[in-house]
Amino acid sequence: MFKNCISLKSLTVPSSIVNIPEEVCNNCKLSMLSLPNSINSIAKQSFANSNLKTITIPSSVEIIQQKAFYSCEDLSSVVIPSNV
């Protein structure tokens, strides 16, 4: 959807979305991401190679696939609920 969109800096996912697709924001310069409590899964390489600094995974998330946040070198804080 937004793969390789280097001008994308922030993204607020609407609550009507339940699954984050594979590579949706791969190789974006995304630095701000807001995920709603409706999200059930985050597919592989969804946010790989982004500029995310912090991420809070909603408690609704049941699955985070491999390399979802691969090569996010600026990522300094990740909050993952115990049920994930």
N, CA, C and O atoms as a MOPAC input file, in Angstrom:
PM7 MOZYME 1SCF
protein

 N      0.81500 1    -1.19400 1     0.00000 1
 C      0.00000 1     0.00000 1     0.00000 1
 C      0.86300 1     1.26600 1     0.00000 1
 O      0.74000 1     2.10700 1    -0.89000 1
 N      1.74600 1     1.39400 1     1.01500 1
 C      2.61900 1     2.56400 1     1.09100 1
 C      4.08800 1     2.19100 1     0.91100 1
 O      4.96400 1     3.02000 1     1.15300 1
 N      4.36600 1     0.98300 1     0.50000 1
 C      5.74500 1     0.52300 1     0.36000 1
 C      6.56000 1     1.51000 1    -0.47800 1
 O      6.12700 1     1.95700 1    -1.54000 1
 N      7.75100 1     1.83600 1     0.03000 1
 C      8.68600 1     2.75600 1    -0.62200 1
 C      8.18700 1     4.19100 1    -0.71700 1
 O      8.71400 1     4.97000 1    -1.51100 1
 N      7.19300 1     4.55200 1     0.06500 1
 C      6.67500 1     5.92300 1     0.08200 1
 C      7.51500 1     6.72900 1     1.07500 1
 O      7.15100 1     6.85600 1     2.24400 1
 N      8.61900 1     7.26000 1     0.61100 1
 C      9.56400 1     7.91500 1     1.51800 1
 C      9.05300 1     9.24400 1     2.06500 1
 O      9.62900 1     9.77600 1     3.01300 1
 N      7.99700 1     9.78500 1     1.49500 1
 C      7.43600 1    11.03100 1     2.01900 1
 C      6.45700 1    10.78900 1     3.17700 1
 O      6.05200 1    11.74000 1     3.84600 1
 N      6.07700 1     9.53800 1     3.41900 1
 C      5.15900 1     9.22000 1     4.51300 1
 C      5.90500 1     9.28400 1     5.84300 1
 O      6.81500 1     8.49200 1     6.08600 1
 N      5.52300 1    10.22200 1     6.69700 1
 C      6.20900 1    10.43000 1     7.97600 1
 C      5.39400 1     9.94200 1     9.16900 1
 O      5.96600 1     9.54300 1    10.18300 1
 N      4.06500 1     9.96900 1     9.06000 1
 C      3.23500 1     9.50500 1    10.17200 1
 C      2.00600 1     8.78900 1     9.62000 1
 O      1.55400 1     9.04800 1     8.50500 1
 N      1.48700 1     7.88700 1    10.43600 1
 C      0.33900 1     7.09800 1    10.02400 1
 C     -0.51500 1     6.77000 1    11.23300 1
 O     -0.02800 1     6.24000 1    12.23200 1
 N     -1.79400 1     7.09400 1    11.13000 1
 C     -2.77500 1     6.70100 1    12.13500 1
 C     -3.69900 1     5.69200 1    11.47400 1
 O     -4.44700 1     6.02700 1    10.55500 1
 N     -3.64000 1     4.47800 1    11.94200 1
 C     -4.44500 1     3.40000 1    11.36400 1
 C     -5.86400 1     3.50600 1    11.93200 1
 O     -6.03000 1     3.56400 1    13.15100 1
 N     -6.87000 1     3.53100 1    11.08800 1
 C     -8.25300 1     3.62900 1    11.57200 1
 C     -8.70200 1     2.34600 1    12.27800 1
 O     -8.17200 1     1.26600 1    12.02100 1
 N     -9.66200 1     2.47900 1    13.15000 1
 C    -10.14700 1     1.33400 1    13.93700 1
 C    -10.90500 1     0.31100 1    13.09500 1
 O    -11.20400 1    -0.78000 1    13.58200 1
 N    -11.21500 1     0.63500 1    11.86600 1
 C    -11.87800 1    -0.33600 1    10.97800 1
 C    -10.88400 1    -1.38200 1    10.44600 1
 O    -11.29500 1    -2.37900 1     9.85200 1
 N     -9.60100 1    -1.15900 1    10.65500 1
 C     -8.56200 1    -2.09400 1    10.20500 1
 C     -8.27300 1    -3.10100 1    11.30900 1
 O     -8.08200 1    -2.72200 1    12.46500 1
 N     -8.24000 1    -4.39900 1    10.95300 1
 C     -7.96300 1    -5.43300 1    11.95300 1
 C     -6.62700 1    -6.14000 1    11.73100 1
 O     -6.06500 1    -6.71200 1    12.66500 1
 N     -6.11900 1    -6.10300 1    10.50200 1
 C     -4.84400 1    -6.74500 1    10.19700 1
 C     -3.94300 1    -5.77600 1     9.43100 1
 O     -4.37900 1    -5.11300 1     8.49000 1
 N     -2.69200 1    -5.70800 1     9.84900 1
 C     -1.70900 1    -4.90200 1     9.12600 1
 C     -1.08300 1    -5.81500 1     8.07200 1
 O     -0.47900 1    -6.82800 1     8.42400 1
 N     -1.21600 1    -5.47500 1     6.77800 1
 C     -0.72200 1    -6.36500 1     5.72100 1
 C      0.80300 1    -6.38100 1     5.59900 1
 O      1.50100 1    -5.49900 1     6.09900 1
 N      1.27800 1    -7.39200 1     4.93000 1
 C      2.70000 1    -7.57700 1     4.67100 1
 C      3.27600 1    -6.38800 1     3.88900 1
 O      2.71500 1    -5.96000 1     2.88000 1
 N      4.39900 1    -5.87100 1     4.37300 1
 C      5.16200 1    -4.80500 1     3.73000 1
 C      4.37400 1    -3.52000 1     3.49500 1
 O      4.72500 1    -2.74700 1     2.60400 1
 N      3.33600 1    -3.27400 1     4.25800 1
 C      2.48200 1    -2.10500 1     4.04200 1
 C      3.25400 1    -0.78500 1     4.08500 1
 O      2.97000 1     0.12100 1     3.30300 1
 N      4.20100 1    -0.67200 1     4.96800 1
 C      5.00800 1     0.55200 1     5.07100 1
 C      6.49400 1     0.24200 1     5.01300 1
 O      7.30500 1     0.97500 1     5.57800 1
 N      6.84600 1    -0.81600 1     4.34800 1
 C      8.24800 1    -1.19900 1     4.21200 1
 C      8.99500 1    -0.11400 1     3.43700 1
 O      8.54700 1     0.34400 1     2.38600 1
 N     10.12900 1     0.28000 1     3.97500 1
 C     11.00600 1     1.26300 1     3.35000 1
 C     10.38200 1     2.65200 1     3.25000 1
 O     10.64600 1     3.39100 1     2.30200 1
 N      9.55300 1     3.00300 1     4.23300 1
 C      9.02800 1     4.35800 1     4.34700 1
 C      9.87500 1     5.09400 1     5.37600 1
 O     10.61500 1     4.46300 1     6.13000 1
 N      9.78000 1     6.37700 1     5.41500 1
 C     10.48700 1     7.17200 1     6.42500 1
 C      9.57200 1     7.44500 1     7.62400 1
 O      9.72900 1     8.43600 1     8.33700 1
 N      8.63300 1     6.55400 1     7.81800 1
 C      7.63600 1     6.64800 1     8.87800 1
 C      8.29500 1     6.78500 1    10.24700 1
 O      9.07800 1     5.92400 1    10.64800 1
 N      7.98400 1     7.85800 1    10.96100 1
 C      8.55200 1     8.04700 1    12.29900 1
 C      7.48800 1     8.01200 1    13.39000 1
 O      7.82300 1     7.84600 1    14.56300 1
 N      6.20800 1     8.16500 1    13.03200 1
 C      5.12700 1     8.12000 1    14.00700 1
 C      4.05700 1     7.15600 1    13.51600 1
 O      3.59900 1     7.23900 1    12.37600 1
 N      3.66500 1     6.23700 1    14.39900 1
 C      2.65700 1     5.23500 1    14.06400 1
 C      1.70100 1     5.08200 1    15.22600 1
 O      2.11700 1     4.91400 1    16.37200 1
 N      0.42100 1     5.14100 1    14.92300 1
 C     -0.60800 1     4.93400 1    15.93700 1
 C     -1.48600 1     3.76000 1    15.50000 1
 O     -2.13200 1     3.79800 1    14.45300 1
 N     -1.49100 1     2.72100 1    16.33200 1
 C     -2.28500 1     1.52200 1    16.03400 1
 C     -3.47800 1     1.45200 1    16.97200 1
 O     -3.32000 1     1.63100 1    18.17900 1
 N     -4.66900 1     1.19400 1    16.44400 1
 C     -5.86700 1     1.10200 1    17.27900 1
 C     -5.98100 1    -0.26200 1    17.96500 1
 O     -5.25400 1    -1.19600 1    17.62600 1
 N     -6.87600 1    -0.36500 1    18.90800 1
 C     -7.10700 1    -1.62500 1    19.62800 1
 C     -7.85000 1    -2.66200 1    18.79600 1
 O     -8.13700 1    -3.75500 1    19.28500 1
 N     -8.15800 1    -2.34100 1    17.57000 1
 C     -8.82700 1    -3.30100 1    16.68000 1
 C     -7.83200 1    -4.22800 1    15.98200 1
 O     -8.23900 1    -5.24000 1    15.41200 1
 N     -6.55400 1    -3.90900 1    16.01500 1
 C     -5.54300 1    -4.67400 1    15.28600 1
 C     -5.33300 1    -6.04800 1    15.92600 1
 O     -5.07800 1    -6.15400 1    17.12500 1
 N     -5.44500 1    -7.10200 1    15.10300 1
 C     -5.22700 1    -8.47900 1    15.56300 1
 C     -3.85500 1    -9.01800 1    15.20100 1
 O     -3.27900 1    -9.81600 1    15.94000 1
 N     -3.32700 1    -8.57500 1    14.04500 1
 C     -2.03400 1    -9.11400 1    13.60900 1
 C     -1.24100 1    -8.07400 1    12.82600 1
 O     -1.78900 1    -7.17300 1    12.19100 1
 N      0.07300 1    -8.24600 1    12.90500 1
 C      1.00500 1    -7.40100 1    12.15800 1
 C      1.82900 1    -8.36400 1    11.30300 1
 O      2.58000 1    -9.19000 1    11.82200 1
 N      1.67400 1    -8.24400 1     9.99700 1
 C      2.31400 1    -9.18100 1     9.06600 1
 C      3.80600 1    -8.91000 1     8.93600 1
 O      4.31600 1    -7.89000 1     9.39900 1
 N      4.49000 1    -9.85400 1     8.29300 1
 C      5.94700 1    -9.75300 1     8.16500 1
 C      6.35100 1    -8.52400 1     7.35100 1
 O      5.71500 1    -8.16200 1     6.36200 1
 N      7.41300 1    -7.91300 1     7.80200 1
 C      8.03300 1    -6.73700 1     7.19200 1
 C      7.08000 1    -5.56100 1     7.00600 1
 O      7.28700 1    -4.73000 1     6.12200 1
 N      6.03800 1    -5.48400 1     7.83100 1
 C      5.06600 1    -4.39100 1     7.70700 1
 C      5.70400 1    -3.01500 1     7.81500 1
 O      5.38100 1    -2.10600 1     7.05000 1
 N      6.61200 1    -2.87100 1     8.77100 1
 C      7.22300 1    -1.56600 1     9.01800 1
 C      8.74800 1    -1.63600 1     8.92200 1
 O      9.44200 1    -0.80000 1     9.50100 1
 N      9.26200 1    -2.60600 1     8.21100 1
 C     10.70700 1    -2.77200 1     8.05700 1
 C     11.32400 1    -1.55100 1     7.38200 1
 O     10.71700 1    -0.92500 1     6.51300 1
 N     12.53400 1    -1.23300 1     7.80100 1
 C     13.29800 1    -0.12400 1     7.21500 1
 C     12.63300 1     1.23200 1     7.38500 1
 O     12.79800 1     2.12000 1     6.54800 1
 N     11.88200 1     1.39200 1     8.46500 1
 C     11.25100 1     2.68800 1     8.73100 1
 C     12.07400 1     3.45500 1     9.76000 1
 O     13.07500 1     2.94700 1    10.26700 1
 N     11.65800 1     4.65700 1    10.06000 1
 C     12.35000 1     5.50400 1    11.02600 1
 C     11.61500 1     5.57300 1    12.36200 1
 O     11.77100 1     6.54100 1    13.10700 1
 N     10.82100 1     4.55800 1    12.66500 1
 C     10.06500 1     4.56100 1    13.92100 1
 C     11.00000 1     4.69500 1    15.11700 1
 O     12.06300 1     4.07500 1    15.17200 1
 N     10.58100 1     5.51500 1    16.06400 1
 C     11.36600 1     5.71700 1    17.27800 1
 C     10.76600 1     4.96100 1    18.46000 1
 O     11.48900 1     4.41100 1    19.29000 1
 N      9.45500 1     4.94100 1    18.52600 1
 C      8.74900 1     4.20100 1    19.57200 1
 C      7.53400 1     3.52000 1    18.95500 1
 O      6.99600 1     3.97500 1    17.94600 1
 N      7.11700 1     2.43700 1    19.56900 1
 C      5.90600 1     1.73900 1    19.13000 1
 C      5.24300 1     1.11300 1    20.34100 1
 O      5.90000 1     0.52000 1    21.19600 1
 N      3.93100 1     1.25600 1    20.39600 1
 C      3.13200 1     0.59400 1    21.41700 1
 C      2.20200 1    -0.37400 1    20.69900 1
 O      1.36500 1     0.02500 1    19.88900 1
 N      2.36400 1    -1.63000 1    21.00700 1
 C      1.53900 1    -2.67800 1    20.39800 1
 C      0.24000 1    -2.77200 1    21.20400 1
 O      0.28900 1    -2.95300 1    22.42100 1
 N     -0.91200 1    -2.65300 1    20.55300 1
 C     -2.17400 1    -2.77100 1    21.27400 1
 C     -2.36000 1    -4.17700 1    21.86100 1
 O     -1.84200 1    -5.15200 1    21.31500 1
 N     -3.08300 1    -4.27700 1    22.94700 1
 C     -3.31100 1    -5.57600 1    23.60300 1
 C     -4.15800 1    -6.51000 1    22.74600 1
 O     -4.20600 1    -7.71100 1    23.01300 1
 N     -4.81400 1    -5.99300 1    21.73900 1
 C     -5.62200 1    -6.82000 1    20.82900 1
 C     -4.77300 1    -7.65100 1    19.87800 1
 O     -5.26900 1    -8.61100 1    19.28700 1
 N     -3.50400 1    -7.29800 1    19.72200 1
 C     -2.62200 1    -8.00500 1    18.78600 1
 C     -2.32000 1    -9.40400 1    19.30500 1
 O     -1.88900 1    -9.57700 1    20.44500 1
 N     -2.54900 1   -10.39600 1    18.45600 1
 C     -2.29200 1   -11.79100 1    18.79700 1
 C     -1.05000 1   -12.32600 1    18.09300 1
 O     -0.41200 1   -13.26000 1    18.57900 1
 N     -0.70700 1   -11.73500 1    16.94900 1
 C      0.40800 1   -12.23500 1    16.14600 1
 C      1.24500 1   -11.06600 1    15.62600 1
 O      0.71200 1   -10.09500 1    15.08800 1
 N      2.55500 1   -11.17700 1    15.79500 1
 C      3.50300 1   -10.28500 1    15.13600 1
 C      4.42700 1   -11.19800 1    14.33700 1
 O      5.20500 1   -11.96400 1    14.90500 1
 N      4.33200 1   -11.10600 1    13.02800 1
 C      5.12000 1   -12.00400 1    12.19000 1
 C      6.57000 1   -11.53900 1    12.07400 1
 O      6.92300 1   -10.42400 1    12.45700 1
 N      7.38500 1   -12.42200 1    11.53800 1
 C      8.82900 1   -12.19600 1    11.45000 1
 C      9.17500 1   -10.90100 1    10.72200 1
 O      8.54500 1   -10.52400 1     9.73400 1
 N     10.17500 1   -10.25300 1    11.23600 1
 C     10.76000 1    -9.05200 1    10.64700 1
 C      9.75900 1    -7.91200 1    10.47200 1
 O      9.94200 1    -7.06800 1     9.59400 1
 N      8.70400 1    -7.86800 1    11.28800 1
 C      7.71500 1    -6.79900 1    11.19200 1
 C      8.34600 1    -5.42400 1    11.35900 1
 O      7.91200 1    -4.45000 1    10.74400 1
 N      9.38100 1    -5.35600 1    12.20300 1
 C     10.07600 1    -4.09100 1    12.45600 1
 C     11.56800 1    -4.21300 1    12.12300 1
 O     12.40700 1    -3.55600 1    12.74100 1
 N     11.87700 1    -5.03600 1    11.16800 1
 C     13.25900 1    -5.29700 1    10.76400 1
 C     13.97700 1    -4.01200 1    10.32600 1
 O     13.42900 1    -3.20200 1     9.57900 1
 N     15.17500 1    -3.85300 1    10.79300 1
 C     16.05100 1    -2.74100 1    10.41300 1
 C     15.46500 1    -1.36800 1    10.74600 1
 O     15.68800 1    -0.39500 1    10.02600 1
 N     14.72400 1    -1.30500 1    11.83100 1
 C     14.24000 1    -0.01500 1    12.34700 1
 C     15.29900 1     0.49600 1    13.31900 1
 O     15.15800 1     0.35600 1    14.53300 1
 N     16.33300 1     1.07400 1    12.78900 1
 C     17.50700 1     1.42700 1    13.56600 1
 C     17.27500 1     2.54600 1    14.57000 1
 O     18.04200 1     2.67700 1    15.52300 1
 N     16.23800 1     3.35700 1    14.38100 1
 C     15.93600 1     4.43700 1    15.32200 1
 C     15.00700 1     3.99500 1    16.44100 1
 O     14.72700 1     4.77200 1    17.35400 1
 N     14.52800 1     2.76800 1    16.38500 1
 C     13.57300 1     2.26800 1    17.36600 1
 C     14.24200 1     2.10300 1    18.72300 1
 O     15.14500 1     1.28200 1    18.88600 1
 N     13.78900 1     2.89500 1    19.69700 1
 C     14.39800 1     2.86000 1    21.02300 1
 C     13.44100 1     2.39700 1    22.10900 1
 O     13.86500 1     2.10400 1    23.22700 1
 N     12.14300 1     2.32900 1    21.79000 1
 C     11.15900 1     1.90800 1    22.79000 1
 C     10.04900 1     1.09300 1    22.13000 1
 O      9.41000 1     1.53200 1    21.17400 1
 N      9.84200 1    -0.10700 1    22.67200 1
 C      8.75900 1    -0.96100 1    22.18800 1
 C      7.97200 1    -1.43600 1    23.39500 1
 O      8.53700 1    -2.02900 1    24.31400 1
 N      6.67400 1    -1.17900 1    23.39900 1
 C      5.80500 1    -1.62800 1    24.47300 1
 C      4.92900 1    -2.74200 1    23.92800 1
 O      4.11600 1    -2.53600 1    23.02800 1
 N      5.11500 1    -3.93200 1    24.49800 1
 C      4.35600 1    -5.10500 1    24.06200 1
 C      3.59500 1    -5.65300 1    25.26200 1
 O      4.21700 1    -6.04800 1    26.24800 1
 N      2.26900 1    -5.68600 1    25.20500 1
 C      1.49900 1    -6.24400 1    26.30700 1
 C      1.84600 1    -7.71500 1    26.54800 1
 O      2.26000 1    -8.41500 1    25.62400 1
 N      1.68200 1    -8.16800 1    27.75200 1
 C      2.08300 1    -9.54200 1    28.12100 1
 C      1.29600 1   -10.60400 1    27.37400 1
 O      1.77900 1   -11.72700 1    27.23600 1
 N      0.10000 1   -10.29000 1    26.88500 1
 C     -0.70100 1   -11.28600 1    26.18400 1
 C     -0.29700 1   -11.45400 1    24.71500 1
 O     -0.79900 1   -12.35600 1    24.04400 1
 N      0.58800 1   -10.61500 1    24.21200 1
 C      0.98900 1   -10.69500 1    22.80500 1
 C      2.05600 1   -11.75900 1    22.64700 1
 O      2.53600 1   -11.99100 1    21.53800 1

